[in-house]
């Protein structure tokens, strides 16, 4: 499953101020890998949390969180 979330830092921001977070969820041999790229900040932290909670609520017990491609947290 792939989640993509776009937001603008300020109302009326131009295209250069548009940020994205991408969350890729994959199951591999009984382990759920959650790979995140982009920025995690106050604008999207709730969506990021909801994606993780969704995996936990669906019964996933072994979750690996890969933050290597996160630019900012």
N, C-alpha and C positions, 0 to 999 in steps of 0.2 A: 504494500500500500504506500502511496506517495502523497504526502500533504505538501501543498505549496501555499504560502501565505504572503501576500503583498500588503504593504502599508506605506503611507507617506509620513514622514517625520513631522511635517507641519501642514496645516490646511493651505492649499494653493501652492504647494511645493512643485518645483519642476521635475522632469524625469530623472535628473541626476540625484535627486533627494529621495527617490523611491527605493525602499529596501525590501529584501525578501528573505524569508526563512524557508528552508526546504527540509522536510523530515521524511526519510525513507525507512519504512519498516519492512523487514524481511525475516521470514522464519527459516532457520538453518539447523537441521538436526536437533530439534527440540529447544533451540535457543532463539530468542527473538532479538534481532539486531536492529537498533534504532540509531540510524546515522543522521546527524544533523549538520547542515551547512548554512552559513549566513550569519546574521546577528540575532542574538537572543537578548531582548531588552524589555523595558516596561510596556512597549507597544504590542508585543506578541508573546510575552511570558505566559499569559493565561491559555492561549491556543496551544503552546508547547506543552504545558501541563495537562491540558485536556487530552492531547494525543497520547501522552504517557499513561494517564489514568484509564483511557479507553483500552489500552493493551492490558493493563493490570486487571481491569474489570472483566475482560473477556477470558480471564483464567491463565494468562501468561505468567509463569513463575520464574523463568530464567531469562532475564533481560540484560543485554549488554548495550550500554549507551556510548556511542562513538561521537565525540565532540571535536575530533581532530580538525574538522573543516569549519569550526565556528570561529568567526572573526572577532566577535565581541560578546561578552556575557556580563 
